[in-house]
Amino acid sequence: MSEYLDRLNIKFFADGADPAAIAAQVADPRIRGFTTNPTLMRTAGIGDYERFAHEVLALVGDLPVSFEVFADDLDEMERQAREIARWGLNVNVKIPVTNTRRESSAPVLRRLTQSGVKVNVTAVFTLEQVKDVIEALAEETPAIISVFAGRIADTGVDPVPLMREALKIMQARPRAELLWASPREALNVVQAHEAGCHIITATSDILAKLSFLGKDHERYSLETVEMFHRDARAAGYTIPDAAA
């Protein structure tokens, strides 16, 4: 499995909000960065945003980490972004591609990146959004564009062609990296690699599934049959012989 992973030219960013899990993932050589969001934080019971952020920063060292603004007003979004950026040199500020009123965050992205703030533009779903973001980003400032390929796939659309087109658009900003967000299965890691994505987010579930990459299918078939047989015996299932 490790040899298979070594052939994949993609970075894994662990996605979550559990400090204990983050501490364990820091020791995992596969993990090259971290992301979180308000939904993950709320689910994890985080009450103090800034305290949590500084706890995470103390855990991850120099690895990149993305923290998200939560304002809906564009001016307040920018203020929060500038404050979050001060928390660490390895911080990317997550900015949603629009607010809830469908107002583009492009003006905010332009001002932030022109002043050197590294952003992670999140909740991107369309190529038009990618174009708007690329036009707004300052060429000299590193950035991440998070396209939610997993959620696109949930709608019945293959995200791979979109990701490849997004990379073509992003050639105008060579310091911007494309992130495959919301993966659902280990196959998405292979797809992201083949599409040319720079980064893929990975929950603990996805990281656990990486052990199956490159697994021999004959062996996997036998292990599956053995599992069915073992569980049937453990349950004590019987089928009476009606002819007896």
C-alpha positions as a Markdown table, in Angstrom:
| # | Residue | x | y | z |
|---|---|---|---|---|
| 1 | Met | 0.0 | 0.0 | 0.0 |
| 2 | Ser | 2.8 | 2.4 | 0.9 |
| 3 | Glu | 4.4 | 1.9 | -2.6 |
| 4 | Tyr | 1.0 | 2.6 | -4.2 |
| 5 | Leu | 0.7 | 5.8 | -2.2 |
| 6 | Asp | 4.2 | 6.9 | -3.1 |
| 7 | Arg | 3.2 | 6.9 | -6.7 |
| 8 | Leu | 0.4 | 9.4 | -6.0 |
| 9 | Asn | 1.5 | 13.0 | -6.5 |
| 10 | Ile | -1.0 | 14.6 | -4.2 |
| 11 | Lys | -0.9 | 16.1 | -0.7 |
| 12 | Phe | -3.3 | 15.0 | 2.0 |
| 13 | Phe | -4.8 | 17.6 | 4.3 |
| 14 | Ala | -6.5 | 16.1 | 7.3 |
| 15 | Asp | -10.0 | 17.5 | 7.7 |
| 16 | Gly | -11.6 | 17.7 | 11.2 |
| 17 | Ala | -11.9 | 19.6 | 14.5 |
| 18 | Asp | -10.9 | 17.1 | 17.2 |
| 19 | Pro | -7.6 | 18.2 | 18.8 |
| 20 | Ala | -6.8 | 14.6 | 19.9 |
| 21 | Ala | -7.2 | 13.3 | 16.3 |
| 22 | Ile | -5.2 | 16.2 | 15.0 |
| 23 | Ala | -2.4 | 15.4 | 17.4 |
| 24 | Ala | -2.3 | 11.9 | 16.1 |
| 25 | Gln | -2.4 | 12.9 | 12.5 |
| 26 | Val | 0.6 | 15.2 | 12.9 |
| 27 | Ala | 2.7 | 12.1 | 13.4 |
| 28 | Asp | 1.3 | 10.6 | 10.2 |
| 29 | Pro | 3.8 | 11.2 | 7.4 |
| 30 | Arg | 1.0 | 11.2 | 4.8 |
| 31 | Ile | -0.5 | 14.3 | 6.3 |
| 32 | Arg | 0.9 | 17.6 | 4.8 |
| 33 | Gly | -1.6 | 20.0 | 6.2 |
| 34 | Phe | -5.0 | 20.5 | 8.0 |
| 35 | Thr | -8.4 | 22.1 | 7.3 |
| 36 | Thr | -11.5 | 22.7 | 9.4 |
| 37 | Asn | -14.7 | 24.6 | 9.1 |
| 38 | Pro | -17.5 | 25.9 | 11.4 |
| 39 | Thr | -19.7 | 22.8 | 10.8 |
| 40 | Leu | -16.9 | 20.4 | 11.9 |
| 41 | Met | -16.1 | 22.6 | 14.9 |
| 42 | Arg | -19.7 | 22.8 | 16.0 |
| 43 | Thr | -20.1 | 19.0 | 15.7 |
| 44 | Ala | -16.9 | 18.6 | 17.8 |
| 45 | Gly | -18.4 | 20.9 | 20.5 |
| 46 | Ile | -15.9 | 23.7 | 20.0 |
| 47 | Gly | -17.1 | 26.8 | 21.9 |
| 48 | Asp | -14.1 | 29.2 | 21.7 |
| 49 | Tyr | -13.0 | 29.6 | 18.1 |
| 50 | Glu | -9.7 | 31.5 | 18.8 |
| 51 | Arg | -8.7 | 29.2 | 21.7 |
| 52 | Phe | -9.3 | 26.2 | 19.5 |
| 53 | Ala | -7.3 | 27.7 | 16.6 |
| 54 | His | -4.3 | 28.4 | 18.8 |
| 55 | Glu | -4.5 | 24.9 | 20.2 |
| 56 | Val | -4.4 | 23.5 | 16.7 |
| 57 | Leu | -1.5 | 25.7 | 15.7 |
| 58 | Ala | 0.5 | 24.6 | 18.7 |
| 59 | Leu | -0.1 | 21.0 | 17.6 |
| 60 | Val | 0.6 | 21.2 | 13.9 |
| 61 | Gly | 3.9 | 23.1 | 14.0 |
| 62 | Asp | 4.8 | 24.5 | 10.6 |
| 63 | Leu | 2.3 | 22.5 | 8.6 |
| 64 | Pro | -0.3 | 24.6 | 6.8 |
| 65 | Val | -3.7 | 24.9 | 8.4 |
| 66 | Ser | -6.9 | 26.6 | 7.1 |
| 67 | Phe | -9.4 | 28.4 | 9.4 |
| 68 | Glu | -12.6 | 29.8 | 8.1 |
| 69 | Val | -14.3 | 33.1 | 8.5 |
| 70 | Phe | -18.0 | 32.9 | 9.6 |
| 71 | Ala | -19.2 | 36.4 | 8.7 |
| 72 | Asp | -21.8 | 36.9 | 6.0 |
| 73 | Asp | -21.2 | 40.6 | 5.5 |
| 74 | Leu | -18.3 | 41.1 | 3.1 |
| 75 | Asp | -16.7 | 43.9 | 5.1 |
| 76 | Glu | -16.9 | 41.9 | 8.3 |
| 77 | Met | -15.6 | 38.8 | 6.4 |
| 78 | Glu | -12.5 | 40.8 | 5.4 |
| 79 | Arg | -12.0 | 42.0 | 9.0 |
| 80 | Gln | -12.2 | 38.5 | 10.3 |
| 81 | Ala | -9.9 | 37.2 | 7.6 |
| 82 | Arg | -7.2 | 39.7 | 8.5 |
| 83 | Glu | -7.4 | 38.8 | 12.2 |
| 84 | Ile | -7.2 | 35.1 | 11.5 |
| 85 | Ala | -4.2 | 35.6 | 9.2 |
| 86 | Arg | -2.4 | 37.1 | 12.2 |
| 87 | Trp | -2.6 | 33.9 | 14.1 |
| 88 | Gly | 0.2 | 32.2 | 12.2 |
| 89 | Leu | 2.4 | 32.4 | 9.1 |
| 90 | Asn | 1.2 | 28.9 | 8.1 |
| 91 | Val | -2.5 | 30.0 | 8.2 |
| 92 | Asn | -4.7 | 30.0 | 5.1 |
| 93 | Val | -7.9 | 31.9 | 5.7 |
| 94 | Lys | -10.9 | 30.1 | 4.3 |
| 95 | Ile | -13.2 | 32.5 | 2.4 |
| 96 | Pro | -16.5 | 31.2 | 1.0 |
| 97 | Val | -16.8 | 31.9 | -2.7 |
| 98 | Thr | -20.1 | 33.8 | -2.0 |
| 99 | Asn | -22.0 | 34.9 | 1.0 |
| 100 | Thr | -25.6 | 33.6 | 1.7 |
| 101 | Arg | -27.0 | 36.4 | -0.5 |
| 102 | Arg | -25.0 | 35.1 | -3.5 |
| 103 | Glu | -22.7 | 38.2 | -3.4 |
| 104 | Ser | -19.3 | 37.2 | -4.8 |
| 105 | Ser | -16.4 | 37.3 | -2.4 |
| 106 | Ala | -14.1 | 38.3 | -5.2 |
| 107 | Pro | -13.6 | 41.9 | -4.0 |
| 108 | Val | -12.6 | 40.6 | -0.6 |
| 109 | Leu | -10.2 | 38.0 | -2.2 |
| 110 | Arg | -8.6 | 40.8 | -4.3 |
| 111 | Arg | -7.9 | 43.1 | -1.3 |
| 112 | Leu | -6.7 | 40.3 | 0.9 |
| 113 | Thr | -4.3 | 38.6 | -1.5 |
| 114 | Gln | -3.0 | 42.0 | -2.7 |
| 115 | Ser | -1.9 | 42.6 | 0.9 |
| 116 | Gly | -0.3 | 39.1 | 1.2 |
| 117 | Val | -3.1 | 37.2 | 3.0 |
| 118 | Lys | -3.1 | 33.5 | 2.0 |
| 119 | Val | -6.6 | 32.3 | 1.3 |
| 120 | Asn | -8.4 | 29.0 | 0.8 |
| 121 | Val | -11.4 | 29.8 | -1.3 |
| 122 | Thr | -14.1 | 27.3 | -0.2 |
| 123 | Ala | -17.5 | 26.0 | -1.4 |
| 124 | Val | -16.5 | 26.3 | -5.0 |
| 125 | Phe | -18.7 | 24.2 | -7.4 |
| 126 | Thr | -18.6 | 25.7 | -10.9 |
| 127 | Leu | -16.0 | 26.7 | -13.5 |
| 128 | Glu | -17.4 | 30.2 | -13.5 |
| 129 | Gln | -16.7 | 30.5 | -9.9 |
| 130 | Val | -13.1 | 29.3 | -10.5 |
| 131 | Lys | -12.7 | 31.9 | -13.2 |
| 132 | Asp | -14.0 | 34.7 | -10.9 |
| 133 | Val | -11.6 | 33.6 | -8.1 |
| 134 | Ile | -8.6 | 33.4 | -10.4 |
| 135 | Glu | -9.2 | 36.9 | -11.7 |
| 136 | Ala | -9.4 | 38.2 | -8.1 |
| 137 | Leu | -6.3 | 36.5 | -6.7 |
| 138 | Ala | -3.0 | 38.4 | -6.6 |
| 139 | Glu | -0.5 | 36.6 | -8.7 |
| 140 | Glu | 2.3 | 36.7 | -6.2 |
| 141 | Thr | 0.3 | 35.4 | -3.2 |
| 142 | Pro | -0.1 | 31.6 | -2.6 |
| 143 | Ala | -3.7 | 30.4 | -2.5 |
| 144 | Ile | -5.9 | 27.3 | -2.4 |
| 145 | Ile | -9.1 | 26.8 | -4.3 |
| 146 | Ser | -11.3 | 24.1 | -2.8 |
| 147 | Val | -13.7 | 22.6 | -5.3 |
| 148 | Phe | -16.2 | 20.4 | -3.6 |
| 149 | Ala | -15.8 | 17.5 | -6.0 |
| 150 | Gly | -17.5 | 15.0 | -3.6 |
| 151 | Arg | -20.6 | 17.1 | -3.4 |
| 152 | Ile | -20.6 | 17.5 | -7.1 |
| 153 | Ala | -20.5 | 13.7 | -7.5 |
| 154 | Asp | -23.4 | 13.5 | -5.0 |
| 155 | Thr | -25.5 | 15.3 | -7.7 |
| 156 | Gly | -24.8 | 12.5 | -10.2 |
| 157 | Val | -22.1 | 14.5 | -12.1 |
| 158 | Asp | -18.6 | 13.3 | -12.7 |
| 159 | Pro | -16.3 | 15.9 | -11.1 |
| 160 | Val | -13.1 | 14.8 | -12.8 |
| 161 | Pro | -13.6 | 16.7 | -16.1 |
| 162 | Leu | -14.5 | 19.9 | -14.1 |
| 163 | Met | -11.3 | 19.5 | -12.0 |
| 164 | Arg | -9.2 | 19.2 | -15.1 |
| 165 | Glu | -10.8 | 22.3 | -16.6 |
| 166 | Ala | -10.3 | 24.1 | -13.3 |
| 167 | Leu | -6.6 | 23.4 | -13.5 |
| 168 | Lys | -6.4 | 24.9 | -17.0 |
| 169 | Ile | -8.1 | 28.1 | -15.8 |
| 170 | Met | -5.7 | 28.2 | -12.8 |
| 171 | Gln | -2.6 | 28.3 | -15.0 |
| 172 | Ala | -3.0 | 32.1 | -14.9 |
| 173 | Arg | -2.2 | 31.9 | -11.2 |
| 174 | Pro | 0.7 | 29.4 | -10.9 |
| 175 | Arg | 0.9 | 29.9 | -7.1 |
| 176 | Ala | -2.7 | 28.8 | -6.6 |
| 177 | Glu | -3.3 | 25.1 | -5.8 |
| 178 | Leu | -6.4 | 23.1 | -6.5 |
| 179 | Leu | -7.9 | 21.1 | -3.6 |
| 180 | Trp | -10.3 | 18.2 | -4.1 |
| 181 | Ala | -12.8 | 18.8 | -1.2 |
| 182 | Ser | -15.3 | 16.4 | 0.4 |
| 183 | Pro | -14.0 | 13.0 | -0.9 |
| 184 | Arg | -16.3 | 10.1 | -0.3 |
| 185 | Glu | -14.1 | 7.1 | -1.0 |
| 186 | Ala | -10.5 | 6.0 | -1.6 |
| 187 | Leu | -11.2 | 6.0 | -5.4 |
| 188 | Asn | -11.5 | 9.9 | -5.1 |
| 189 | Val | -7.8 | 10.0 | -4.1 |
| 190 | Val | -6.8 | 8.2 | -7.3 |
| 191 | Gln | -9.2 | 10.4 | -9.3 |
| 192 | Ala | -7.7 | 13.6 | -7.8 |
| 193 | His | -4.2 | 12.4 | -8.5 |
| 194 | Glu | -5.0 | 11.5 | -12.1 |
| 195 | Ala | -6.9 | 14.8 | -12.6 |
| 196 | Gly | -3.8 | 16.7 | -11.5 |
| 197 | Cys | -5.1 | 18.2 | -8.2 |
| 198 | His | -2.5 | 19.4 | -5.8 |
| 199 | Ile | -4.3 | 18.6 | -2.5 |
| 200 | Ile | -7.2 | 16.4 | -1.3 |
| 201 | Thr | -8.8 | 16.7 | 2.1 |
| 202 | Ala | -9.1 | 13.5 | 4.1 |
| 203 | Thr | -11.3 | 12.7 | 7.1 |
| 204 | Ser | -10.3 | 9.9 | 9.4 |
| 205 | Asp | -12.6 | 7.5 | 7.4 |
| 206 | Ile | -10.8 | 8.3 | 4.2 |
| 207 | Leu | -7.4 | 7.9 | 5.7 |
| 208 | Ala | -8.4 | 4.4 | 7.1 |
| 209 | Lys | -9.5 | 3.4 | 3.6 |
| 210 | Leu | -6.1 | 4.2 | 2.1 |
| 211 | Ser | -4.9 | 0.8 | 3.3 |
| 212 | Phe | -7.0 | -0.8 | 0.5 |
| 213 | Leu | -5.3 | 1.1 | -2.3 |
| 214 | Gly | -3.5 | -1.4 | -4.5 |
| 215 | Lys | -4.9 | -4.4 | -2.7 |
| 216 | Asp | -5.1 | -7.7 | -4.7 |
| 217 | His | -8.7 | -8.3 | -5.7 |
| 218 | Glu | -8.4 | -12.1 | -5.5 |
| 219 | Arg | -7.1 | -11.8 | -1.9 |
| 220 | Tyr | -9.9 | -9.3 | -1.2 |
| 221 | Ser | -12.5 | -11.7 | -2.5 |
| 222 | Leu | -11.3 | -14.5 | -0.3 |
| 223 | Glu | -11.2 | -12.2 | 2.8 |
| 224 | Thr | -14.8 | -11.2 | 2.0 |
| 225 | Val | -15.9 | -14.8 | 1.7 |
| 226 | Glu | -14.1 | -15.6 | 5.0 |
| 227 | Met | -15.8 | -12.7 | 6.7 |
| 228 | Phe | -19.3 | -13.9 | 5.6 |
| 229 | His | -18.5 | -17.5 | 6.7 |
| 230 | Arg | -17.1 | -16.4 | 10.1 |
| 231 | Asp | -20.0 | -14.1 | 10.9 |
| 232 | Ala | -22.6 | -16.7 | 9.9 |
| 233 | Arg | -20.9 | -19.3 | 12.2 |
| 234 | Ala | -20.6 | -16.7 | 15.0 |
| 235 | Ala | -24.3 | -15.9 | 14.8 |
| 236 | Gly | -25.2 | -19.6 | 14.9 |
| 237 | Tyr | -27.4 | -19.5 | 11.8 |
| 238 | Thr | -28.9 | -22.7 | 10.6 |
| 239 | Ile | -31.3 | -23.7 | 7.8 |
| 240 | Pro | -33.4 | -26.8 | 8.7 |
| 241 | Asp | -33.5 | -29.7 | 6.2 |
| 242 | Ala | -37.1 | -29.8 | 5.2 |
| 243 | Ala | -36.6 | -33.2 | 3.7 |
| 244 | Ala | -35.4 | -34.7 | 6.9 |
